[in-house]
Amino acid sequence: MAAENNSVAKPAMAAMAGFLPAMLASTAAMATDGTNEWFGVDDIRLLAVLFVGHWAILSLWLGAYGDTDEDEDFFGPIDYTGR
């Protein structure tokens, strides 16, 4: 009977070990900092400006580096042969 419980407990503990950090990390985005609002922002206009600003910077970066070949780096092509 103890062997059966152990075979069930190990996968359950492994599933919890993978699931709980993801749940706890995602709740940090919902932290209210006493304002009762997401990210601690109590004015929806400010929250919109924050998101639009981040998206603008992301679009500028992707426009400049989005089509960069990842097989090459600053010093030239990456040698995957291990020599």
N, CA, C and O atoms as a GROMACS GRO file, in nm:
protein
  332
    1MET      N    1   0.081  -0.118   0.000
    1MET     CA    2   0.000   0.000   0.000
    1MET      C    3   0.086   0.126   0.000
    1MET      O    4   0.052   0.225  -0.064
    2ALA      N    5   0.199   0.121   0.071
    2ALA     CA    6   0.287   0.238   0.076
    2ALA      C    7   0.350   0.264  -0.059
    2ALA      O    8   0.375   0.379  -0.094
    3ALA      N    9   0.377   0.160  -0.136
    3ALA     CA   10   0.436   0.178  -0.268
    3ALA      C   11   0.338   0.245  -0.363
    3ALA      O   12   0.378   0.324  -0.448
    4GLU      N   13   0.209   0.213  -0.349
    4GLU     CA   14   0.107   0.276  -0.433
    4GLU      C   15   0.095   0.425  -0.401
    4GLU      O   16   0.084   0.506  -0.493
    5ASN      N   17   0.097   0.462  -0.274
    5ASN     CA   18   0.089   0.601  -0.235
    5ASN      C   19   0.210   0.680  -0.284
    5ASN      O   20   0.197   0.795  -0.324
    6ASN      N   21   0.327   0.617  -0.280
    6ASN     CA   22   0.449   0.683  -0.324
    6ASN      C   23   0.446   0.708  -0.475
    6ASN      O   24   0.493   0.812  -0.520
    7SER      N   25   0.391   0.615  -0.552
    7SER     CA   26   0.386   0.631  -0.696
    7SER      C   27   0.287   0.741  -0.736
    7SER      O   28   0.302   0.801  -0.843
    8VAL      N   29   0.189   0.767  -0.655
    8VAL     CA   30   0.094   0.875  -0.681
    8VAL      C   31   0.148   1.007  -0.628
    8VAL      O   32   0.128   1.111  -0.690
    9ALA      N   33   0.216   1.005  -0.517
    9ALA     CA   34   0.264   1.127  -0.453
    9ALA      C   35   0.375   1.194  -0.533
    9ALA      O   36   0.379   1.317  -0.540
   10LYS      N   37   0.463   1.117  -0.593
   10LYS     CA   38   0.574   1.177  -0.668
   10LYS      C   39   0.526   1.260  -0.787
   10LYS      O   40   0.569   1.374  -0.800
   11PRO      N   41   0.438   1.208  -0.873
   11PRO     CA   42   0.391   1.291  -0.984
   11PRO      C   43   0.309   1.412  -0.937
   11PRO      O   44   0.314   1.519  -0.997
   12ALA      N   45   0.233   1.393  -0.829
   12ALA     CA   46   0.154   1.505  -0.776
   12ALA      C   47   0.244   1.614  -0.722
   12ALA      O   48   0.219   1.733  -0.745
   13MET      N   49   0.349   1.576  -0.652
   13MET     CA   50   0.443   1.676  -0.599
   13MET      C   51   0.519   1.743  -0.714
   13MET      O   52   0.546   1.864  -0.707
   14ALA      N   53   0.554   1.669  -0.817
   14ALA     CA   54   0.623   1.728  -0.932
   14ALA      C   55   0.533   1.827  -1.004
   14ALA      O   56   0.579   1.932  -1.049
   15ALA      N   57   0.406   1.793  -1.016
   15ALA     CA   58   0.311   1.885  -1.081
   15ALA      C   59   0.296   2.012  -0.999
   15ALA      O   60   0.291   2.122  -1.055
   16MET      N   61   0.287   1.999  -0.867
   16MET     CA   62   0.275   2.118  -0.782
   16MET      C   63   0.402   2.202  -0.786
   16MET      O   64   0.395   2.324  -0.783
   17ALA      N   65   0.517   2.137  -0.794
   17ALA     CA   66   0.643   2.210  -0.798
   17ALA      C   67   0.654   2.293  -0.926
   17ALA      O   68   0.718   2.398  -0.924
   18GLY      N   69   0.593   2.250  -1.033
   18GLY     CA   70   0.594   2.327  -1.156
   18GLY      C   71   0.484   2.430  -1.162
   18GLY      O   72   0.501   2.535  -1.224
   19PHE      N   73   0.372   2.403  -1.098
   19PHE     CA   74   0.254   2.488  -1.106
   19PHE      C   75   0.259   2.606  -1.009
   19PHE      O   76   0.223   2.718  -1.046
   20LEU      N   77   0.301   2.582  -0.887
   20LEU     CA   78   0.297   2.686  -0.785
   20LEU      C   79   0.387   2.806  -0.814
   20LEU      O   80   0.341   2.919  -0.794
   21PRO      N   81   0.512   2.791  -0.860
   21PRO     CA   82   0.591   2.910  -0.890
   21PRO      C   83   0.528   2.996  -0.999
   21PRO      O   84   0.535   3.119  -0.993
   22ALA      N   85   0.468   2.932  -1.099
   22ALA     CA   86   0.403   3.009  -1.205
   22ALA      C   87   0.285   3.087  -1.150
   22ALA      O   88   0.262   3.202  -1.190
   23MET      N   89   0.210   3.029  -1.061
   23MET     CA   90   0.096   3.098  -1.002
   23MET      C   91   0.141   3.212  -0.913
   23MET      O   92   0.081   3.320  -0.916
   24LEU      N   93   0.244   3.191  -0.835
   24LEU     CA   94   0.290   3.296  -0.745
   24LEU      C   95   0.356   3.410  -0.821
   24LEU      O   96   0.343   3.526  -0.781
   25ALA      N   97   0.426   3.380  -0.929
   25ALA     CA   98   0.491   3.485  -1.008
   25ALA      C   99   0.388   3.569  -1.082
   25ALA      O  100   0.407   3.690  -1.098
   26SER      N  101   0.280   3.509  -1.127
   26SER     CA  102   0.180   3.585  -1.201
   26SER      C  103   0.099   3.675  -1.109
   26SER      O  104   0.044   3.775  -1.155
   27THR      N  105   0.090   3.644  -0.982
   27THR     CA  106   0.014   3.730  -0.892
   27THR      C  107   0.088   3.860  -0.862
   27THR      O  108   0.026   3.955  -0.814
   28ALA      N  109   0.218   3.866  -0.890
   28ALA     CA  110   0.292   3.991  -0.869
   28ALA      C  111   0.242   4.100  -0.963
   28ALA      O  112   0.246   4.218  -0.929
   29ALA      N  113   0.195   4.062  -1.081
   29ALA     CA  114   0.142   4.160  -1.176
   29ALA      C  115   0.009   4.216  -1.127
   29ALA      O  116  -0.030   4.325  -1.168
   30MET      N  117  -0.060   4.143  -1.042
   30MET     CA  118  -0.189   4.189  -0.993
   30MET      C  119  -0.176   4.262  -0.859
   30MET      O  120  -0.276   4.300  -0.799
   31ALA      N  121  -0.054   4.283  -0.812
   31ALA     CA  122  -0.031   4.351  -0.685
   31ALA      C  123  -0.086   4.493  -0.692
   31ALA      O  124  -0.068   4.562  -0.792
   32THR      N  125  -0.153   4.536  -0.587
   32THR     CA  126  -0.224   4.663  -0.594
   32THR      C  127  -0.152   4.776  -0.524
   32THR      O  128  -0.188   4.892  -0.545
   33ASP      N  129  -0.053   4.750  -0.442
   33ASP     CA  130   0.022   4.853  -0.371
   33ASP      C  131  -0.068   4.950  -0.295
   33ASP      O  132  -0.034   5.067  -0.280
   34GLY      N  133  -0.181   4.903  -0.248
   34GLY     CA  134  -0.270   4.986  -0.168
   34GLY      C  135  -0.365   5.072  -0.248
   34GLY      O  136  -0.447   5.142  -0.189
   35THR      N  137  -0.357   5.070  -0.381
   35THR     CA  138  -0.446   5.153  -0.462
   35THR      C  139  -0.570   5.077  -0.506
   35THR      O  140  -0.663   5.137  -0.561
   36ASN      N  141  -0.572   4.947  -0.484
   36ASN     CA  142  -0.682   4.861  -0.527
   36ASN      C  143  -0.689   4.849  -0.678
   36ASN      O  144  -0.794   4.814  -0.732
   37GLU      N  145  -0.582   4.877  -0.748
   37GLU     CA  146  -0.578   4.869  -0.893
   37GLU      C  147  -0.455   4.788  -0.935
   37GLU      O  148  -0.357   4.779  -0.861
   38TRP      N  149  -0.462   4.729  -1.054
   38TRP     CA  150  -0.350   4.650  -1.105
   38TRP      C  151  -0.228   4.738  -1.124
   38TRP      O  152  -0.240   4.854  -1.164
   39PHE      N  153  -0.112   4.685  -1.096
   39PHE     CA  154   0.017   4.752  -1.109
   39PHE      C  155   0.027   4.876  -1.021
   39PHE      O  156   0.119   4.956  -1.037
   40GLY      N  157  -0.066   4.896  -0.929
   40GLY     CA  158  -0.062   5.011  -0.840
   40GLY      C  159  -0.099   5.142  -0.907
   40GLY      O  160  -0.072   5.248  -0.851
   41VAL      N  161  -0.160   5.138  -1.024
   41VAL     CA  162  -0.198   5.259  -1.098
   41VAL      C  163  -0.347   5.282  -1.077
   41VAL      O  164  -0.429   5.197  -1.110
   42ASP      N  165  -0.382   5.398  -1.022
   42ASP     CA  166  -0.522   5.426  -0.994
   42ASP      C  167  -0.591   5.510  -1.101
   42ASP      O  168  -0.709   5.543  -1.087
   43ASP      N  169  -0.520   5.547  -1.206
   43ASP     CA  170  -0.579   5.623  -1.316
   43ASP      C  171  -0.562   5.542  -1.444
   43ASP      O  172  -0.449   5.512  -1.483
   44ILE      N  173  -0.671   5.507  -1.508
   44ILE     CA  174  -0.667   5.420  -1.625
   44ILE      C  175  -0.590   5.486  -1.740
   44ILE      O  176  -0.532   5.416  -1.823
   45ARG      N  177  -0.589   5.618  -1.745
   45ARG     CA  178  -0.515   5.687  -1.852
   45ARG      C  179  -0.365   5.664  -1.836
   45ARG      O  180  -0.295   5.644  -1.935
   46LEU      N  181  -0.316   5.668  -1.713
   46LEU     CA  182  -0.175   5.643  -1.689
   46LEU      C  183  -0.138   5.500  -1.725
   46LEU      O  184  -0.031   5.475  -1.781
   47LEU      N  185  -0.224   5.407  -1.692
   47LEU     CA  186  -0.199   5.267  -1.726
   47LEU      C  187  -0.193   5.251  -1.878
   47LEU      O  188  -0.109   5.177  -1.929
   48ALA      N  189  -0.281   5.318  -1.950
   48ALA     CA  190  -0.280   5.312  -2.096
   48ALA      C  191  -0.151   5.370  -2.152
   48ALA      O  192  -0.093   5.314  -2.245
   49VAL      N  193  -0.105   5.481  -2.096
   49VAL     CA  194   0.020   5.542  -2.142
   49VAL      C  195   0.138   5.449  -2.116
   49VAL      O  196   0.228   5.439  -2.200
   50LEU      N  197   0.139   5.382  -2.003
   50LEU     CA  198   0.247   5.289  -1.973
   50LEU      C  199   0.252   5.175  -2.074
   50LEU      O  200   0.360   5.141  -2.124
   51PHE      N  201   0.137   5.117  -2.105
   51PHE     CA  202   0.134   5.007  -2.200
   51PHE      C  203   0.167   5.054  -2.341
   51PHE      O  204   0.242   4.986  -2.412
   52VAL      N  205   0.113   5.168  -2.384
   52VAL     CA  206   0.142   5.218  -2.518
   52VAL      C  207   0.290   5.253  -2.531
   52VAL      O  208   0.351   5.227  -2.635
   53GLY      N  209   0.348   5.310  -2.426
   53GLY     CA  210   0.491   5.342  -2.429
   53GLY      C  211   0.577   5.218  -2.446
   53GLY      O  212   0.673   5.218  -2.523
   54HIS      N  213   0.544   5.112  -2.373
   54HIS     CA  214   0.619   4.988  -2.385
   54HIS      C  215   0.601   4.926  -2.524
   54HIS      O  216   0.698   4.877  -2.583
   55TRP      N  217   0.479   4.930  -2.576
   55TRP     CA  218   0.456   4.875  -2.710
   55TRP      C  219   0.529   4.957  -2.816
   55TRP      O  220   0.578   4.900  -2.914
   56ALA      N  221   0.538   5.088  -2.798
   56ALA     CA  222   0.609   5.172  -2.894
   56ALA      C  223   0.758   5.137  -2.896
   56ALA      O  224   0.818   5.125  -3.002
   57ILE      N  225   0.816   5.120  -2.779
   57ILE     CA  226   0.958   5.083  -2.772
   57ILE      C  227   0.980   4.945  -2.832
   57ILE      O  228   1.078   4.923  -2.903
   58LEU      N  229   0.890   4.853  -2.805
   58LEU     CA  230   0.900   4.718  -2.863
   58LEU      C  231   0.891   4.724  -3.014
   58LEU      O  232   0.966   4.655  -3.083
   59SER      N  233   0.800   4.804  -3.068
   59SER     CA  234   0.788   4.811  -3.213
   59SER      C  235   0.911   4.876  -3.276
   59SER      O  236   0.952   4.835  -3.385
   60LEU      N  237   0.971   4.975  -3.210
   60LEU     CA  238   1.095   5.034  -3.261
   60LEU      C  239   1.207   4.931  -3.262
   60LEU      O  240   1.282   4.922  -3.359
   61TRP      N  241   1.219   4.854  -3.155
   61TRP     CA  242   1.324   4.752  -3.147
   61TRP      C  243   1.302   4.644  -3.253
   61TRP      O  244   1.396   4.604  -3.321
   62LEU      N  245   1.177   4.598  -3.266
   62LEU     CA  246   1.150   4.494  -3.366
   62LEU      C  247   1.170   4.547  -3.507
   62LEU      O  248   1.211   4.472  -3.596
   63GLY      N  249   1.142   4.675  -3.529
   63GLY     CA  250   1.165   4.734  -3.660
   63GLY      C  251   1.313   4.737  -3.694
   63GLY      O  252   1.350   4.719  -3.810
   64ALA      N  253   1.397   4.759  -3.596
   64ALA     CA  254   1.541   4.766  -3.620
   64ALA      C  255   1.608   4.629  -3.619
   64ALA      O  256   1.698   4.605  -3.699
   65TYR      N  257   1.565   4.540  -3.530
   65TYR     CA  258   1.636   4.413  -3.511
   65TYR      C  259   1.548   4.290  -3.530
   65TYR      O  260   1.594   4.179  -3.505
   66GLY      N  261   1.425   4.306  -3.572
   66GLY     CA  262   1.333   4.194  -3.583
   66GLY      C  263   1.372   4.090  -3.686
   66GLY      O  264   1.343   3.972  -3.668
   67ASP      N  265   1.438   4.133  -3.794
   67ASP     CA  266   1.474   4.039  -3.898
   67ASP      C  267   1.621   3.998  -3.893
   67ASP      O  268   1.676   3.950  -3.992
   68THR      N  269   1.684   4.018  -3.780
   68THR     CA  270   1.824   3.984  -3.763
   68THR      C  271   1.842   3.833  -3.767
   68THR      O  272   1.765   3.758  -3.706
   69ASP      N  273   1.944   3.788  -3.839
   69ASP     CA  274   1.974   3.646  -3.846
   69ASP      C  275   2.035   3.602  -3.713
   69ASP      O  276   2.138   3.653  -3.672
   70GLU      N  277   1.971   3.507  -3.648
   70GLU     CA  278   2.018   3.464  -3.517
   70GLU      C  279   2.134   3.366  -3.525
   70GLU      O  280   2.190   3.330  -3.421
   71ASP      N  281   2.172   3.324  -3.644
   71ASP     CA  282   2.288   3.235  -3.657
   71ASP      C  283   2.418   3.313  -3.654
   71ASP      O  284   2.525   3.253  -3.644
   72GLU      N  285   2.411   3.443  -3.663
   72GLU     CA  286   2.530   3.526  -3.657
   72GLU      C  287   2.524   3.614  -3.533
   72GLU      O  288   2.416   3.659  -3.493
   73ASP      N  289   2.638   3.638  -3.474
   73ASP     CA  290   2.645   3.730  -3.363
   73ASP      C  291   2.743   3.842  -3.397
   73ASP      O  292   2.783   3.855  -3.513
   74PHE      N  293   2.781   3.919  -3.300
   74PHE     CA  294   2.867   4.035  -3.324
   74PHE      C  295   3.001   3.997  -3.385
   74PHE      O  296   3.054   4.071  -3.467
   75PHE      N  297   3.055   3.884  -3.346
   75PHE     CA  298   3.188   3.843  -3.390
   75PHE      C  299   3.185   3.755  -3.513
   75PHE      O  300   3.291   3.711  -3.559
   76GLY      N  301   3.072   3.728  -3.567
   76GLY     CA  302   3.062   3.645  -3.688
   76GLY      C  303   2.974   3.527  -3.662
   76GLY      O  304   2.906   3.520  -3.559
   77PRO      N  305   2.973   3.432  -3.754
   77PRO     CA  306   2.886   3.318  -3.739
   77PRO      C  307   2.925   3.229  -3.621
   77PRO      O  308   3.042   3.222  -3.584
   78ILE      N  309   2.828   3.164  -3.564
   78ILE     CA  310   2.851   3.076  -3.450
   78ILE      C  311   2.902   2.941  -3.502
   78ILE      O  312   2.844   2.884  -3.595
   79ASP      N  313   3.008   2.891  -3.442
   79ASP     CA  314   3.066   2.762  -3.481
   79ASP      C  315   3.005   2.654  -3.392
   79ASP      O  316   3.038   2.643  -3.274
   80TYR      N  317   2.916   2.574  -3.451
   80TYR     CA  318   2.850   2.469  -3.375
   80TYR      C  319   2.926   2.337  -3.381
   80TYR      O  320   2.878   2.237  -3.327
   81THR      N  321   3.042   2.334  -3.445
   81THR     CA  322   3.116   2.207  -3.457
   81THR      C  323   3.188   2.169  -3.329
   81THR      O  324   3.220   2.051  -3.310
   82GLY      N  325   3.213   2.264  -3.239
   82GLY     CA  326   3.280   2.234  -3.113
   82GLY      C  327   3.429   2.233  -3.122
   82GLY      O  328   3.495   2.184  -3.030
   83ARG      N  329   3.486   2.284  -3.229
   83ARG     CA  330   3.632   2.285  -3.243
   83ARG      C  331   3.691   2.406  -3.178
   83ARG      O  332   3.812   2.424  -3.180
   0.00000   0.00000   0.00000
